[in-house]
Amino acid sequence: MKTFLVVGLGNPEGKYFETWHNLGFKAAERFAGDLTFTKKGNQILATTHENGHKIMILKPLTYMNLSGQAVVAVCRKFKIPAEQVIVFVDDIYLDIGTVRLKKSGSAGGHNGLKSVSELLQSTSYVKIKIGAKPQTDIKGNTAAYVLSKIPDEVRPALNEAIDQAVAIAHDVIAGVK
């Protein structure tokens, strides 16, 4: 039996809940379904079992740019190797409604992924990227965009993408992807 850590990157404060940068949190919550999350230090965790494996679902409370702190703490405590970590994350280079699976590789400029990679000392964890590409020119102001509220008109496409991302995570755990 393996233990997998499924992580949703985001910011814990209420004003960020409906922003692009919290797509990872939304995917982790969707993955968890009716499970109850418990706050432990700088993390919110839920646990379940699937396909004979233990699954821990994590929402770091460290804010996006320090997400690696919570991820590495759980990995160390439960002896979870990087290859059994699955991270849901927003990606401003992917079209809205698009999902991409990366089994290893760089952070692609995403500060939350940079933190995870640096503190895990590995890029060999699974990244499930959810498209959040701006529909207009943001004039280089990436931070303002990712922290802006998601418009209602794109929510249906995002909900479908989050469902896709969750299905991919289940497939990774099952060994299908």
N, C-alpha and C positions, 0 to 999 in steps of 0.2 A: 504494500500500500504506500503510495506517494502522498505527500502533502503539497498542495498547490496554493499559492498566494495570488488571489485576484485583487488587483488594486485599481481604484478609480481615482485619478488625479483631479484635484479641484481646490477650491478655497472654502473654508468652513463657515465663514460669516454669512448671515442671512442676505446681505445686500448682493452677494455674488451668486446666489442659488440659480438664478435664471440667466446666467451669462454663458458665453461661449466656452470660457475656461473651466466651466463646471460640467462639461459633457462627460468627462471621466467619472465624476461622482454619480451622474444620472445613470450611466451604464452599470456601475457597480450596484446601485440600488435596484435596477431592473434585474440584474443577475441574481441578487439576493432574494428577490420576490418578497415573500411574507416573513422571512427570517428577521429576528430581532438583532439590531446592532447594540453592542455594549461599549461604552467609553472606557478606555484604559490608557491613561497618560495622554500622549500626543496622537492617539489613534482611536478610531471607532471600528470595531471588529464584529463580524458575524461568522459563524462556522456551520458547515454542513458536510454531507458526504455524497459522493457521486461516482458512479462507475468503480466502486471499491476504493476510491481515494478520498482523503480528507481535503476539504476546500475551506480556506480562510478568505473572507472578503474584507478588504481594508479600505477605509477612507481616512487618509492622513489628516490630522488637524494642524499640521505645521505650515499651512499655506503652500501654494504651488511650488515656489522656488526652493523650498526646503523639504520637499516630499520624500527625498531619499532617507532622511533621518528616521521616519516612521517605518518605511519599507525595510531598511536594514535591521532595525530593532526587532521586527517580527521574524525576519529571515534568520537572524542569529538565535533568537530564543527558541524557535521551532525547527532549527537546522534545515531550512528550505534553501536549496541551491538556486542560483540565478535562473537556470533553465526551467525551473518550475514556478517562475513568477510571470504573471500575465498582467499587463498594464493597459487600462483603457485611458485614452488621452485625446484631446482635441488637436486638430492639425489644420492650420490656416492655409496650407498649400494644396489641400484636397477639397474638391467641390463639395458643397453641402449635399448630404444624402449619400456620400461615398464612404466606404470603409476599406481600410487596407490593413492586412496582416503582415507584420515584419517579425521574423523569428530571431533576429539579431540586428546589429547595426547601430549607427550613431543616433544621437538625440535629435538630429535634424533642426537644430536651433531652438528646440523647446526647453525652457529652463527647468521645468519639472522633470523631464526625462534626463537632463544633464545631471541634476541632483541625484536621481536614482542610479544612473550609470557610475558617477564618481564614487558614491558611498558603497554601492555593491561591488565596486571595482570590476565591473563587467558590463558588456553590452549584449550579452547572450540571452537576455530575458525576452519574452514575447511582448511585442507592442501591438495593440489594436487601435489604430488611428481612425478617428471619426472626423469627417470633413467639416470644416468651419470656414471655408474660403470666403473672404469678403466679396460682396457682390458689387461694391463700388470701390474706388481708389481711397485707401485709408491714409494716403500721403505719408507712409512710413511710421504712422502712430499705431504700432502693433499692440502695445499695452492697453491703450484706450479701447481698441476694437475688441480684444479678447475679454475685457472686463465690462463690455457693453451688454445690454439686455438683448436676448435673442428675439427677433421680430416674430410676431404671431404667424405670418404667412409662410415661414420656413419650418415651423414646428412639426407639421405632418411628415415632411421629408426627414427631419432629424429623428423623429420617433421611429421611423422605419429603419434608419441607419443604426440607431441604438439597439433595436431588436436584432439586426444583422450582426452587430458587434458581439452581443451576448451569445448568439448562436455559434459564432466563430470560437468564442472562449470555451463553450461546452465541447465543441469539436476538438479543440486543442487538448483539453483534459482527457477526452475519450481516445486520443491518439489518432484521430481521423485527419487532422490538419497539422 
